[in-house]
Structure formats: structure tokens, C-alpha cells
Amino acid sequence: MFGLFKKKTEQEKLQDQYEKLMREAYLLSSTNRKMSDQKTFEANQLMDQIARLS
């Protein structure tokens, strides 16, 4: 209830982007392997940024 207006931290924003990219990579894995690999690579770069923030 009280977290309704709480703003997301930079780490939470990056985590959301990471999850979105991994979801896209999974969906692409059955149709376009090259694009799936690219999305996975981008997601791994985001995970490195998240690790640096922690």
C-alpha cells in the first residue's frame, strides 16, 4: 500500500530490462537463433552492470 508511489532504483530498472531481454531471447530461440543469441548477449551485459552496482 505504502510502496505505491515508490520509485524504482537503477538496479531494479536494469533487472526489469534483463528479464525482458531474456523473455525475448527465449521466444526467439525457436525461430531465429541469431537474434536469440544477440538478446542473450545484451542481457548478460546488463547482468554485469547489475553486479557492478551491487
Secondary structure by P-SEA (a helix, b strand, c coil): cccccccccaaaaaaaaaaaaaaaaaaaccccaaaaaaaaaaaaaaaaaaaaac
